[in-house]
Amino acid sequence: INLSGEDKNKVIIKGSNRDIVMGNANYVEIAGFTIDAKKLDTWDDSAIELSSSGNFVHDNKLINSEWYGIHIKNSSHNIIENNSIINISIGIWLFKSDLNIVRNNNITLCNWVGIWIWHSSRYNFFQFNNLIKNRINIQDSDPSYKNEWNKNYWDDYYGLRFKRLSDINNDGVGRIPYRISRFNFDWHPLMEAYER
């Protein structure tokens, strides 16, 4: 199933009080939309919800949700790429979901959490995401499980205060790791936001 908008700046889906776009079948592609989710009013509602596997969600703009931007639950082998998630309570939420790739997304102005890893979500890969002006950039509620973080930009990264010491060889990558949770780190945090 391929759900494609011609231009995300022109094709706008306005939500009601339930999940707006749901991926219940495997191998769904969702691309090219602005999803305005400001009318969501139930704690389990999302702009995009994935409960199947092998989906490709890319080049969307998600705005104004009181709850979730992209909710991935009981789902694996999805690619979440090149999305802008703005003014959402929780930008991306993973629940019992493994082996997903989350890359090249801009997540900003989330008034709760930018990315939330919740309950038994393992072996997911996060790279080149920009997390900017969120109340909390990352929350890992199950820190014993391993996810891989590489070259994301965190605006609360401690190394940004000491750029000369953090990036001695001036390659744009900090030498001080960014702490995700007790056992998980972004070992190569970016010194500048990733440009898509």
C-alpha positions in Angstrom: 0.0 0.0 0.0 1.4 3.4 -1.0 0.0 6.6 0.4 1.7 9.5 -1.3 0.9 13.1 -1.3 2.1 15.3 -4.2 3.7 17.9 -1.9 3.7 17.9 1.9 3.4 21.6 1.9 0.2 21.4 -0.1 -1.5 18.2 0.8 -2.7 18.6 4.4 -4.6 16.1 6.4 -6.5 17.5 9.4 -7.2 15.1 12.2 -10.3 14.3 14.2 -10.2 12.8 17.7 -8.7 9.4 16.8 -5.5 8.1 15.1 -5.2 9.9 11.8 -3.1 7.6 9.6 -2.7 4.0 10.7 -0.4 1.3 9.2 -2.1 -2.0 10.1 -0.9 -3.9 7.0 2.8 -4.7 6.4 4.9 -2.8 3.9 2.9 0.5 3.8 4.6 3.6 2.5 3.4 7.0 3.9 5.0 10.0 2.3 4.4 13.6 1.2 1.8 14.8 3.7 1.3 17.5 6.3 -0.7 16.0 9.2 -2.3 18.5 11.5 -3.2 16.6 14.6 -4.4 19.4 16.8 -7.8 17.7 17.5 -6.4 14.5 19.0 -7.7 14.2 22.5 -7.2 10.7 23.7 -3.9 9.6 25.3 -3.4 6.7 22.8 -3.9 8.8 19.6 -1.2 9.6 17.0 -0.7 11.5 13.8 0.8 8.2 12.4 0.5 4.9 14.1 2.3 1.8 13.0 1.3 -1.6 14.3 2.6 -3.7 11.5 6.1 -4.2 10.0 8.3 -3.3 7.0 6.7 0.2 6.6 8.4 3.3 5.2 7.3 6.7 6.6 9.2 9.5 5.0 9.1 13.2 4.0 6.1 14.1 6.1 5.4 17.1 8.3 3.6 16.3 11.6 2.3 19.2 13.6 0.2 20.2 16.7 -0.6 16.9 18.4 -1.4 16.8 22.1 -0.2 13.2 22.1 2.0 11.3 19.6 3.6 12.2 16.3 4.7 8.7 15.2 3.6 5.8 17.4 5.4 2.5 16.7 4.0 -0.3 18.7 4.5 -4.1 18.4 6.2 -3.3 15.1 9.6 -4.0 13.5 11.7 -3.4 10.4 10.2 0.1 9.8 12.1 3.0 8.3 11.2 6.5 9.7 13.1 9.0 7.6 13.2 12.7 6.6 10.1 13.8 8.6 9.6 17.0 10.4 7.9 16.7 13.8 6.9 20.0 15.3 4.9 21.1 18.3 3.9 17.6 19.4 3.8 16.3 22.9 5.8 13.1 22.1 7.5 13.2 18.8 8.3 9.5 18.3 7.2 6.7 20.7 8.4 3.1 20.4 6.5 0.4 22.4 7.6 -3.2 22.2 9.2 -2.5 18.8 12.5 -3.8 17.6 14.9 -3.4 14.6 13.6 -0.1 13.3 15.6 2.6 11.6 14.9 6.3 12.6 17.1 8.7 10.7 17.3 12.2 9.2 14.3 13.5 11.1 13.8 17.0 12.6 12.1 16.8 16.0 11.5 20.1 17.6 9.3 21.9 20.1 7.9 18.8 21.7 6.4 19.8 24.9 7.0 16.5 26.6 9.6 14.2 24.9 11.3 14.2 21.5 11.9 10.4 21.3 10.6 8.0 23.9 11.7 4.4 24.1 9.2 2.4 26.1 9.1 -1.1 27.3 11.1 -3.8 25.4 12.1 -1.9 22.3 15.5 -3.2 21.3 18.1 -3.0 18.5 16.7 0.1 16.9 19.1 2.4 15.1 19.0 6.2 15.3 21.2 8.4 13.1 21.3 12.0 11.8 18.2 13.1 13.8 18.0 16.7 15.0 16.5 17.2 18.4 16.0 20.9 19.1 14.0 22.9 21.7 12.2 19.9 23.1 11.3 19.8 26.8 13.2 16.5 27.0 15.1 15.3 24.0 15.2 11.5 24.9 13.5 9.3 27.4 14.6 5.6 27.7 12.2 3.9 30.0 13.8 0.5 29.7 17.6 1.2 29.7 18.7 -2.5 30.0 17.9 -3.0 26.3 20.3 -1.9 23.6 19.6 0.5 20.9 22.2 2.1 18.7 22.6 5.9 18.5 25.1 7.5 16.1 25.7 11.1 14.9 22.5 12.7 16.1 22.3 16.4 17.0 21.2 17.1 20.6 20.8 20.8 21.5 21.4 20.0 25.2 24.6 18.1 24.5 27.2 19.1 27.1 30.0 19.2 24.6 28.4 22.1 22.8 29.6 24.3 25.7 33.2 23.4 25.0 33.3 23.0 21.2 37.1 23.3 21.0 37.7 20.5 23.5 34.8 18.4 22.3 35.7 18.6 18.6 39.5 18.8 18.7 40.0 17.6 15.1 37.2 19.8 13.8 35.3 17.1 12.1 31.9 18.1 13.4 31.6 15.1 15.8 31.9 15.5 19.6 34.4 13.3 21.5 32.3 13.5 24.7 29.4 10.9 24.3 25.8 12.0 24.8 24.1 10.0 27.6 20.8 8.4 26.5 20.4 6.2 29.6 22.5 4.3 32.0 23.8 1.9 29.4 23.1 3.7 26.1 25.0 6.6 24.6 25.3 8.4 21.3 29.1 7.9 21.1 29.5 10.4 18.2 27.1 13.3 18.7 27.0 16.0 16.1 28.3 19.5 16.9 25.9 21.1 14.4 22.4 20.2 13.3 22.4 17.7 10.4 21.4 19.3 7.1 19.1 17.2 5.0 
